[in-house]
Each structure stands twice: as structure tokens, then as C-alpha cells.
Amino acid sequence: RSGFTPEELSNESLDHIKKESKSWLYKDIKELVTELFYNHELNVDSIMATPADIKNKWFTNNSKVDINYIRQVLKNDFHMEPSDKVIRYTPFSIGFMEVKVGRPFTFTRDSFVTKSDVVTKFESEEVPF
């Protein structure tokens, strides 16, 4: 292996294995955030949340998930960083009355929903006439 460059070793099978070997928490957060973008009534381009917000919204009763593990998955698997400064934000951009202060991670629509996903979703739904 040491004689090959990463580009020479890269193929469809290796990409599939890398994708499937992600942690279960990565897959759950990716699915939940993707669904949030699909179902979000405000049609926002980004959502902000801290690891504590994610724990409280989706993993409240799961003792396997703690805030540090969520932070680790966001940084290492999603390759995200929290905001540089402490800011005011609305968690998940839902409920304009609840404004928090913290260093949230920003989830962008482009990272979770592609245009082809949106077209496929609407094509598969039956529209009653």
C-alpha cells in the first residue's frame, strides 16, 4: 500500500466502505438534520445548534449519548467547528421566542440536502387532483 497514492487506491467500493463505517450517531444526526431541512416550514438555508441542543431535542432519554460525544462527532465526522464567538441564536431556527447564547455549530442546507434529493422527493409523492 505504501507504494500507492491515495488517488490510486480510491474507488467506488472504498468510498462505500468509508461511508458505511461512520458511527451510528453520525448517521442519526445526519438523518435527523436532513429531515429537519425537508420538513422545515421556514425554508431556511442554515440551522444553528449546540451539542446540548441536539442532546435535548433528539437524545434526551439515550444514556449512550452525551454532549461531549456529540461534539466529537460534529468535529471529527462532520468536520464542523462551532462559531468563533459567543452569539445569540435560535436553536434549530424554530420558535423565534427562544433565543439562546452560546457557540453553536451551523448546519447548512447544501451539506444535507442536494437539489436532486428535493426533485426526487417531490417526484415520488402522489399529488391528488
DSSP file (Angstrom, degrees, kcal/mol; ACC not computed):
  #  RESIDUE AA STRUCTURE BP1 BP2  ACC     N-H-->O    O-->H-N    N-H-->O    O-->H-N    TCO  KAPPA ALPHA  PHI   PSI    X-CA   Y-CA   Z-CA
    1    1 A R    >         0   0    0      0, 0.0     3,-2.1     0, 0.0     8,-0.1   0.000 360.0 360.0 360.0 -32.9    0.0    0.0    0.0
    2    2 A S  T 3   +     0   0    0      1,-0.3     0, 0.0     3,-0.0     0, 0.0   0.710 360.0  60.5 -66.5 -16.5    2.8    2.4    0.8
    3    3 A G  T 3  S+     0   0    0      2,-0.1     2,-0.3     0, 0.0    -1,-0.3   0.508  95.5  76.6 -85.8  -3.7    3.7    2.5   -2.9
    4    4 A F  S <  S-     0   0    0     -3,-2.1     0, 0.0     2,-0.0     0, 0.0  -0.813  76.4-128.2-110.0 147.7    0.4    3.8   -4.0
    5    5 A T    >>  -     0   0    0     -2,-0.3     4,-1.5     1,-0.1     3,-0.5  -0.520  31.6-109.3 -82.8 158.8   -1.1    7.3   -3.8
    6    6 A P  H 3> S+     0   0    0      0, 0.0     4,-1.4     0, 0.0    -1,-0.1   0.842 120.1  57.1 -57.4 -32.6   -4.5    7.8   -2.2
    7    7 A E  H 34 S+     0   0    0      1,-0.2    -3,-0.0     2,-0.2     0, 0.0   0.868 105.2  50.5 -67.1 -35.4   -5.9    8.6   -5.6
    8    8 A E  H <4 S+     0   0    0     -3,-0.5    -1,-0.2     1,-0.2    -4,-0.0   0.809 113.5  45.3 -71.6 -29.6   -4.7    5.3   -7.0
    9    9 A L  H  < S+     0   0    0     -4,-1.5    -1,-0.2    -8,-0.1    -2,-0.2   0.703  91.5 102.1 -84.4 -20.9   -6.3    3.4   -4.1
   10   10 A S     <  +     0   0    0     -4,-1.4     2,-0.3    -5,-0.2     3,-0.0  -0.441  43.4 143.0 -70.9 131.7   -9.6    5.3   -4.2
   11   11 A N     >  -     0   0    0     -2,-0.2     4,-2.2     1,-0.1     5,-0.2  -0.930  63.1 -88.7-154.6 177.6  -12.5    3.5   -5.9
   12   12 A E  H  > S+     0   0    0     -2,-0.3     4,-2.1     1,-0.2     5,-0.1   0.874 122.7  52.1 -62.6 -39.7  -16.3    3.2   -5.5
   13   13 A S  H  > S+     0   0    0      2,-0.2     4,-2.3     1,-0.2    -1,-0.2   0.914 109.6  48.6 -64.7 -43.6  -16.0    0.2   -3.1
   14   14 A L  H  > S+     0   0    0      1,-0.2     4,-2.4     2,-0.2    -2,-0.2   0.907 110.7  51.2 -63.8 -41.5  -13.7    2.1   -0.8
   15   15 A D  H  X S+     0   0    0     -4,-2.2     4,-2.1     1,-0.2    -1,-0.2   0.899 110.2  49.9 -61.1 -40.9  -15.9    5.1   -0.8
   16   16 A H  H  X S+     0   0    0     -4,-2.1     4,-2.4     2,-0.2    -2,-0.2   0.905 110.5  49.3 -64.5 -42.6  -18.9    2.9    0.1
   17   17 A I  H  X S+     0   0    0     -4,-2.3     4,-1.4     2,-0.2    -2,-0.2   0.907 110.9  49.9 -64.4 -42.1  -17.0    1.2    3.0
   18   18 A K  H  < S+     0   0    0     -4,-2.4    -1,-0.2     1,-0.2    -2,-0.2   0.903 112.0  48.5 -62.4 -41.1  -15.9    4.6    4.4
   19   19 A K  H >< S+     0   0    0     -4,-2.1     3,-1.0     1,-0.2    -2,-0.2   0.913 113.8  45.7 -65.7 -43.1  -19.5    5.9    4.2
   20   20 A E  H 3< S+     0   0    0     -4,-2.4    -1,-0.2     1,-0.2    -2,-0.2   0.676 103.4  64.3 -75.9 -17.4  -20.9    2.8    5.9
   21   21 A S  T 3< S+     0   0    0     -4,-1.4    -1,-0.2    -5,-0.2    -2,-0.2   0.367  75.1 116.6 -90.5   6.9  -18.2    2.7    8.7
   22   22 A K  S <  S-     0   0    0     -3,-1.0    -3,-0.0    -4,-0.2     5,-0.0  -0.338  77.6 -89.3 -67.2 157.4  -19.3    6.0   10.1
   23   23 A S     >  -     0   0    0      1,-0.1     4,-1.9    50,-0.0     5,-0.2  -0.220  29.6-116.2 -67.6 158.6  -20.6    5.9   13.7
   24   24 A W  H  > S+     0   0    0      1,-0.2     4,-2.4     2,-0.2     5,-0.2   0.840 116.7  55.8 -64.6 -32.5  -24.3    5.3   14.4
   25   25 A L  H  > S+     0   0    0      2,-0.2     4,-2.8     1,-0.2     5,-0.3   0.901 104.8  52.2 -68.6 -39.1  -24.5    8.8   16.0
   26   26 A Y  H  > S+     0   0    0      1,-0.2     4,-2.6     2,-0.2    -2,-0.2   0.943 111.8  46.6 -57.8 -48.3  -23.2   10.4   12.8
   27   27 A K  H  X S+     0   0    0     -4,-1.9     4,-2.2     1,-0.2    -2,-0.2   0.896 113.5  48.7 -63.8 -40.7  -25.8    8.6   10.7
   28   28 A D  H  X S+     0   0    0     -4,-2.4     4,-2.7     2,-0.2     5,-0.2   0.937 113.4  45.4 -65.3 -46.6  -28.6    9.5   13.2
   29   29 A I  H  X S+     0   0    0     -4,-2.8     4,-2.7     2,-0.2     5,-0.3   0.916 112.8  51.4 -64.3 -42.0  -27.7   13.2   13.3
   30   30 A K  H  X S+     0   0    0     -4,-2.6     4,-2.2    -5,-0.3    -1,-0.2   0.928 113.3  45.0 -60.0 -45.3  -27.3   13.3    9.5
   31   31 A E  H  X S+     0   0    0     -4,-2.2     4,-2.4    -5,-0.2    -2,-0.2   0.914 114.6  47.9 -65.0 -43.7  -30.8   11.8    9.0
   32   32 A L  H  X S+     0   0    0     -4,-2.7     4,-1.9     2,-0.2    -2,-0.2   0.906 114.2  45.3 -66.9 -42.2  -32.4   14.0   11.7
   33   33 A V  H  X S+     0   0    0     -4,-2.7     4,-2.1     2,-0.2    -1,-0.2   0.897 112.3  52.3 -68.6 -39.4  -30.9   17.2   10.3
   34   34 A T  H  X S+     0   0    0     -4,-2.2     4,-2.2    -5,-0.3    -2,-0.2   0.932 110.6  47.6 -60.9 -45.5  -31.8   16.2    6.7
   35   35 A E  H  X S+     0   0    0     -4,-2.4     4,-2.6     1,-0.2    -1,-0.2   0.867 108.2  55.9 -62.7 -36.5  -35.4   15.6    7.8
   36   36 A L  H  X S+     0   0    0     -4,-1.9     4,-0.9     1,-0.2    -1,-0.2   0.907 109.0  46.4 -63.2 -41.1  -35.5   18.9    9.5
   37   37 A F  H  < S+     0   0    0     -4,-2.1     3,-0.3     2,-0.2    -2,-0.2   0.893 113.6  49.1 -67.9 -38.7  -34.4   20.7    6.3
   38   38 A Y  H  < S+     0   0    0     -4,-2.2    -2,-0.2     1,-0.2    -1,-0.2   0.907 121.1  34.4 -63.8 -41.8  -37.0   18.7    4.3
   39   39 A N  H  < S+     0   0    0     -4,-2.6     2,-0.4    -5,-0.2    -1,-0.2   0.400  84.9 123.0 -98.0   1.9  -39.8   19.5    6.7
   40   40 A H    ><  -     0   0    0     -4,-0.9     3,-0.8    -3,-0.3    -4,-0.0  -0.510  47.9-157.4 -73.8 123.3  -38.9   23.0    7.8
   41   41 A E  T 3  S+     0   0    0     -2,-0.4    -1,-0.2     1,-0.2    -4,-0.0   0.749  88.1  58.9 -71.4 -24.2  -41.7   25.4    7.2
   42   42 A L  T 3  S-     0   0    0     51,-0.1    -1,-0.2     2,-0.0    -2,-0.1   0.626  95.2-138.1 -83.8 -12.0  -39.5   28.4    7.1
   43   43 A N    <   +     0   0    0     -3,-0.8     2,-0.1     1,-0.1    -2,-0.1   0.936  36.6 178.1  55.3  51.4  -37.3   27.2    4.3
   44   44 A V        -     0   0    0      1,-0.1    -1,-0.1    -7,-0.1    -4,-0.1  -0.459  34.1-141.5 -84.1 157.1  -34.1   28.4    5.9
   45   45 A D  S    S+     0   0    0      1,-0.2    64,-3.2    -2,-0.1    65,-0.4   0.613  82.7  24.8 -93.1 -15.1  -30.6   27.8    4.5
   46   46 A S  E     -A  108   0A   0     62,-0.3     2,-0.4    63,-0.1    62,-0.2  -0.995  59.5-157.7-149.7 154.4  -28.9   27.1    7.8
   47   47 A I  E     -A  107   0A   0     60,-2.6    60,-3.4    -2,-0.3     2,-0.4  -0.990  12.4-149.7-131.5 138.3  -29.7   25.9   11.3
   48   48 A M  E     +Ab 106  91A   0     42,-0.5    44,-2.7    -2,-0.4    45,-0.4  -0.896  25.9 151.7-112.1 140.4  -27.7   26.6   14.4
   49   49 A A  E     -A  105   0A   0     56,-2.1    56,-2.7    -2,-0.4    -2,-0.0  -0.959  32.3-136.9-161.9 146.0  -27.5   24.2   17.4
   50   50 A T     >  -     0   0    0     -2,-0.3     4,-2.1    54,-0.3     3,-0.2  -0.576  39.6-103.5 -93.2 165.3  -25.1   23.4   20.2
   51   51 A P  H  > S+     0   0    0      0, 0.0     4,-2.4     0, 0.0     5,-0.1   0.858 124.9  55.4 -56.3 -34.4  -24.4   19.8   21.2
   52   52 A A  H  > S+     0   0    0      2,-0.2     4,-2.5     1,-0.2     5,-0.2   0.889 105.8  50.9 -66.1 -38.6  -26.6   20.4   24.3
   53   53 A D  H  > S+     0   0    0     -3,-0.2     4,-2.1     2,-0.2     5,-0.2   0.911 111.1  48.5 -62.9 -42.3  -29.5   21.5   22.0
   54   54 A I  H  X>S+     0   0    0     -4,-2.1     4,-2.5     2,-0.2     5,-0.9   0.920 111.8  49.3 -64.4 -44.1  -29.0   18.3   19.9
   55   55 A K  H  X5S+     0   0    0     -4,-2.4     4,-1.2     1,-0.2    -2,-0.2   0.936 114.1  45.5 -59.7 -47.3  -29.0   16.2   23.1
   56   56 A N  H  <5S+     0   0    0     -4,-2.5     4,-0.2     1,-0.2    -1,-0.2   0.819 117.8  42.9 -69.1 -31.6  -32.1   17.8   24.4
   57   57 A K  H  <5S+     0   0    0     -4,-2.1    -2,-0.2    -5,-0.2    -1,-0.2   0.918 134.0   7.3 -81.2 -44.8  -34.0   17.7   21.2
   58   58 A W  H  <5S+     0   0    0     -4,-2.5    -3,-0.2    -5,-0.2    -2,-0.2   0.679 131.4  37.4-116.5 -22.4  -33.3   14.2   19.9
   59   59 A F    ><< +     0   0    0     -4,-1.2     3,-1.0    -5,-0.9     6,-0.2  -0.039  66.1 128.1-127.5  33.0  -31.3   12.1   22.5
   60   60 A T  T 3  S+     0   0    0      1,-0.3    -1,-0.1    -4,-0.2    -4,-0.1   0.895  83.9  34.7 -57.5 -44.4  -32.8   13.2   25.8
   61   61 A N  T 3  S+     0   0    0     -3,-0.1     2,-0.8    -6,-0.1    -1,-0.3   0.341  93.4 101.4 -96.9   7.2  -33.5    9.6   27.0
   62   62 A N    X   -     0   0    0     -3,-1.0     3,-1.0    -7,-0.2    -3,-0.0  -0.823  48.4-171.8 -97.1 109.0  -30.5    8.0   25.4
   63   63 A S  T 3  S+     0   0    0     -2,-0.8    -1,-0.1     1,-0.2    -3,-0.0   0.636  80.6  68.1 -75.4 -13.0  -27.8    7.4   28.0
   64   64 A K  T 3  S+     0   0    0      1,-0.1     2,-0.6     2,-0.0    -1,-0.2   0.704  92.3  70.4 -75.2 -19.6  -25.2    6.3   25.4
   65   65 A V    <   +     0   0    0     -3,-1.0     2,-0.3    -6,-0.2    -3,-0.1  -0.874  60.8 170.8-106.2 119.5  -25.2    9.9   24.0
   66   66 A D     >  -     0   0    0     -2,-0.6     4,-2.0     1,-0.1     3,-0.3  -0.806  46.8-104.0-119.1 169.7  -23.6   12.6   26.0
   67   67 A I  H  > S+     0   0    0     -2,-0.3     4,-2.4     1,-0.2     5,-0.2   0.861 119.1  53.2 -61.7 -38.5  -22.8   16.2   25.0
   68   68 A N  H  > S+     0   0    0      2,-0.2     4,-2.3     1,-0.2    -1,-0.2   0.879 107.8  50.9 -66.3 -36.9  -19.0   15.5   24.6
   69   69 A Y  H  > S+     0   0    0     -3,-0.3     4,-2.3     2,-0.2    -2,-0.2   0.904 110.4  49.5 -66.3 -41.0  -19.7   12.6   22.2
   70   70 A I  H  X S+     0   0    0     -4,-2.0     4,-2.5     2,-0.2    -2,-0.2   0.932 111.3  49.4 -61.5 -45.7  -22.0   14.8   20.1
   71   71 A R  H  X S+     0   0    0     -4,-2.4     4,-2.3     1,-0.2     5,-0.2   0.908 110.5  51.0 -60.3 -42.4  -19.3   17.5   20.0
   72   72 A Q  H  X S+     0   0    0     -4,-2.3     4,-3.0     1,-0.2     5,-0.5   0.908 111.0  47.5 -62.2 -43.6  -16.7   14.9   18.9
   73   73 A V  H  X>S+     0   0    0     -4,-2.3     5,-1.9     2,-0.2     4,-1.7   0.907 111.7  50.6 -65.5 -42.1  -18.9   13.5   16.1
   74   74 A L  H  <5S+     0   0    0     -4,-2.5     6,-2.3     3,-0.2    -2,-0.2   0.904 118.5  38.1 -62.8 -41.1  -19.6   17.1   14.8
   75   75 A K  H  <5S+     0   0    0     -4,-2.3     4,-0.2     4,-0.2    -2,-0.2   0.940 127.5  30.6 -76.4 -47.3  -16.0   18.0   14.8
   76   76 A N  H  <5S+     0   0    0     -4,-3.0    -3,-0.2    -5,-0.2    -2,-0.2   0.896 130.8  28.1 -84.7 -41.9  -14.4   14.7   13.6
   77   77 A D  T  <5S+     0   0    0     -4,-1.7    -3,-0.2    -5,-0.5    -4,-0.1   0.880 131.3  33.7 -90.3 -41.8  -17.1   13.1   11.4
   78   78 A F  S   <S-     0   0    0     -5,-1.9    -3,-0.2     2,-0.1    -4,-0.1   0.626  97.0-135.4 -87.2 -13.8  -18.9   16.2   10.1
   79   79 A H        +     0   0    0     -6,-0.3     2,-0.3    -4,-0.2    -4,-0.2   0.918  53.6 146.3  58.0  46.6  -15.8   18.3   10.0
   80   80 A M        -     0   0    0     -6,-2.3    -1,-0.2    25,-0.0    -2,-0.1  -0.770  35.8-156.9-111.1 156.9  -17.6   21.2   11.6
   81   81 A E        -     0   0    0     -2,-0.3    25,-0.5    25,-0.1     3,-0.1  -0.976  23.3-114.4-129.0 145.2  -16.4   23.9   14.1
   82   82 A P        -     0   0    0      0, 0.0    23,-0.2     0, 0.0   -32,-0.0  -0.267  52.7 -74.1 -70.3 167.8  -18.5   26.0   16.5
   83   83 A S        -     0   0    0     21,-1.9     4,-0.0     1,-0.1    22,-0.0  -0.247  39.2-124.3 -61.1 152.0  -18.8   29.7   15.9
   84   84 A D  S    S+     0   0    0     -3,-0.1     2,-0.3     2,-0.1    -1,-0.1   0.828  90.9  36.3 -68.0 -32.7  -15.7   31.7   16.9
   85   85 A K  S    S-     0   0    0     17,-0.1     2,-0.5     0, 0.0    -2,-0.1  -0.760  94.0 -96.0-118.9 162.8  -17.6   33.9   19.3
   86   86 A V        +     0   0    0     -2,-0.3     2,-0.3    17,-0.1    17,-0.2  -0.695  56.3 174.3 -74.9 126.1  -20.4   33.6   21.7
   87   87 A I  E     -C  102   0B   0     15,-3.1    15,-2.3    -2,-0.5     2,-0.4  -0.839  36.6-105.0-131.3 166.1  -23.5   34.7   19.8
   88   88 A R  E     +C  101   0B   0     -2,-0.3     2,-0.3    13,-0.2    13,-0.2  -0.803  50.7 159.9 -89.1 135.0  -27.3   34.9   20.2
   89   89 A Y  E     -C  100   0B   0     11,-2.4    11,-3.2    -2,-0.4    14,-0.0  -0.976  42.2-122.3-151.8 160.9  -29.1   32.2   18.2
   90   90 A T    >   -     0   0    0     -2,-0.3     3,-2.2     9,-0.2   -42,-0.5  -0.951  40.8-116.1-106.9 117.3  -32.4   30.4   17.9
   91   91 A P  B >  S-b   48   0A   0      0, 0.0     3,-1.7     0, 0.0   -42,-0.2  -0.302  93.8  -9.3 -57.9 128.2  -31.9   26.6   18.2
   92   92 A F  T 3  S-     0   0    0    -44,-2.7   -43,-0.1     1,-0.3     3,-0.1   0.610 109.4 -91.6  60.1  14.0  -32.9   24.8   15.0
   93   93 A S  T <  S+     0   0    0     -3,-2.2     2,-0.4   -45,-0.4    -1,-0.3   0.775  94.3 127.7  53.8  29.5  -34.4   28.2   13.8
   94   94 A I    <   +     0   0    0     -3,-1.7    -1,-0.2     1,-0.2     4,-0.2  -0.946  57.6  18.3-117.4 135.6  -37.7   27.1   15.3
   95   95 A G    >   -     0   0    0     -2,-0.4     3,-1.7     1,-0.1    -1,-0.2   0.972  65.5-148.3  72.3  85.1  -39.7   29.1   17.8
   96   96 A F  T 3  S+     0   0    0      1,-0.3    -1,-0.1    -3,-0.1    -2,-0.0   0.622  90.7  68.8 -63.2 -12.3  -38.5   32.7   17.5
   97   97 A M  T 3  S+     0   0    0      1,-0.1     2,-1.1    -7,-0.0    -1,-0.3   0.804  84.0  75.6 -77.1 -28.1  -39.2   33.3   21.2
   98   98 A E    <   +     0   0    0     -3,-1.7     2,-0.5    -4,-0.2    -1,-0.1  -0.714  60.2 170.0 -91.8  97.6  -36.4   31.0   22.4
   99   99 A V        -     0   0    0     -2,-1.1     2,-0.2    -9,-0.2    -9,-0.2  -0.926   9.6-172.8-108.5 129.7  -33.1   32.9   21.9
  100  100 A K  E     -C   89   0B   0    -11,-3.2   -11,-2.4    -2,-0.5     2,-0.4  -0.709  19.0-131.7-115.7 167.6  -30.0   31.3   23.5
  101  101 A V  E     +C   88   0B   0     -2,-0.2     2,-0.3   -13,-0.2   -13,-0.2  -0.982  54.1  89.9-120.2 131.5  -26.5   32.5   23.9
  102  102 A G  E    S-C   87   0B   0    -15,-2.3   -15,-3.1    -2,-0.4   -17,-0.1  -0.982  79.2 -70.8 174.6-167.2  -23.6   30.2   23.0
  103  103 A R        -     0   0    0     -2,-0.3   -17,-0.1   -17,-0.2   -15,-0.1  -0.747  58.3-174.0-114.8  80.2  -21.2   28.9   20.4
  104  104 A P        -     0   0    0      0, 0.0   -21,-1.9     0, 0.0     2,-0.3  -0.290  25.0-120.2 -77.4 158.9  -23.4   26.9   18.1
  105  105 A F  E     -A   49   0A   0    -56,-2.7   -56,-2.1   -23,-0.2     2,-0.6  -0.732  27.9-132.9 -87.4 146.4  -22.5   24.7   15.1
  106  106 A T  E     -A   48   0A   0    -25,-0.5     2,-0.6    -2,-0.3   -58,-0.2  -0.919  14.6-162.4-108.9 119.9  -24.1   25.8   11.9
  107  107 A F  E     -A   47   0A   0    -60,-3.4   -60,-2.6    -2,-0.6     2,-0.3  -0.889  13.2-153.9 -98.9 119.7  -25.7   23.2    9.7
  108  108 A T  E >>  -A   46   0A   0     -2,-0.6     3,-1.0   -62,-0.2     4,-0.7  -0.737  19.2-130.0 -98.5 145.5  -26.2   24.4    6.1
  109  109 A R  H >> S+     0   0    0    -64,-3.2     4,-3.2    -2,-0.3     3,-1.2   0.874 106.5  60.8 -56.7 -41.1  -28.9   23.1    3.8
  110  110 A D  H 34 S+     0   0    0    -65,-0.4    -1,-0.3     1,-0.3     5,-0.1   0.784 101.1  54.4 -60.7 -28.1  -26.3   22.5    1.0
  111  111 A S  H <4 S+     0   0    0     -3,-1.0    -1,-0.3     1,-0.1    -2,-0.2   0.694 122.4  25.7 -78.8 -18.9  -24.4   20.0    3.2
  112  112 A F  H << S+     0   0    0     -3,-1.2     2,-0.5    -4,-0.7    -2,-0.2   0.686 121.3  43.3-117.8 -27.5  -27.5   17.9    3.9
  113  113 A V     <  -     0   0    0     -4,-3.2    -1,-0.3    -5,-0.2     2,-0.2  -0.980  63.2-163.4-129.0 121.8  -30.0   18.3    1.0
  114  114 A T     >  -     0   0    0     -2,-0.5     4,-1.6    -3,-0.1     3,-0.4  -0.626  33.7-112.9 -96.2 162.3  -29.0   18.3   -2.6
  115  115 A K  H  > S+     0   0    0      1,-0.2     4,-2.2    -2,-0.2     5,-0.2   0.860 118.3  56.3 -62.5 -35.1  -31.2   19.6   -5.4
  116  116 A S  H  > S+     0   0    0      1,-0.2     4,-2.4     2,-0.2    -1,-0.2   0.840 103.7  54.9 -67.1 -31.2  -31.6   16.1   -6.8
  117  117 A D  H  > S+     0   0    0     -3,-0.4     4,-2.4     2,-0.2    -1,-0.2   0.914 108.7  47.7 -64.7 -42.4  -32.9   14.9   -3.4
  118  118 A V  H  X S+     0   0    0     -4,-1.6     4,-2.1     2,-0.2    -2,-0.2   0.917 112.9  47.7 -66.5 -43.1  -35.6   17.6   -3.4
  119  119 A V  H  X S+     0   0    0     -4,-2.2     4,-2.2     1,-0.2    -1,-0.2   0.926 113.1  48.8 -62.9 -44.7  -36.6   16.8   -7.0
  120  120 A T  H  X S+     0   0    0     -4,-2.4     4,-1.8     1,-0.2    -2,-0.2   0.891 109.4  52.9 -62.7 -40.3  -36.7   13.0   -6.2
  121  121 A K  H  X S+     0   0    0     -4,-2.4     4,-0.8     1,-0.2    -1,-0.2   0.930 113.3  42.0 -62.2 -45.9  -38.8   13.6   -3.1
  122  122 A F  H  < S+     0   0    0     -4,-2.1     3,-0.3     1,-0.2    -1,-0.2   0.819 111.8  54.6 -74.5 -29.9  -41.4   15.6   -4.9
  123  123 A E  H  < S+     0   0    0     -4,-2.2    -1,-0.2     1,-0.2    -2,-0.2   0.843 106.5  52.6 -69.2 -32.2  -41.5   13.3   -7.9
  124  124 A S  H  < S+     0   0    0     -4,-1.8     2,-0.3    -5,-0.2    -1,-0.2   0.688  93.0  87.9 -79.8 -17.5  -42.2   10.3   -5.7
  125  125 A E  S  < S-     0   0    0     -4,-0.8     2,-0.5    -3,-0.3    -4,-0.0  -0.613  78.2-128.2 -83.1 139.9  -45.2   11.9   -4.0
  126  126 A E        -     0   0    0     -2,-0.3    -2,-0.1     1,-0.0    -3,-0.0  -0.730  16.9-149.0 -86.4 133.1  -48.5   11.5   -5.5
  127  127 A V        -     0   0    0     -2,-0.5     2,-0.2     2,-0.0    -1,-0.0  -0.897  12.8-136.8-104.8 116.6  -50.4   14.7   -6.0
  128  128 A P              0   0    0      0, 0.0    -2,-0.0     0, 0.0     0, 0.0  -0.521 360.0 360.0 -74.4 136.4  -54.2   14.4   -5.7
  129  129 A F              0   0    0     -2,-0.2    -2,-0.0     0, 0.0     0, 0.0   0.358 360.0 360.0-117.8 360.0  -56.1   16.3   -8.3
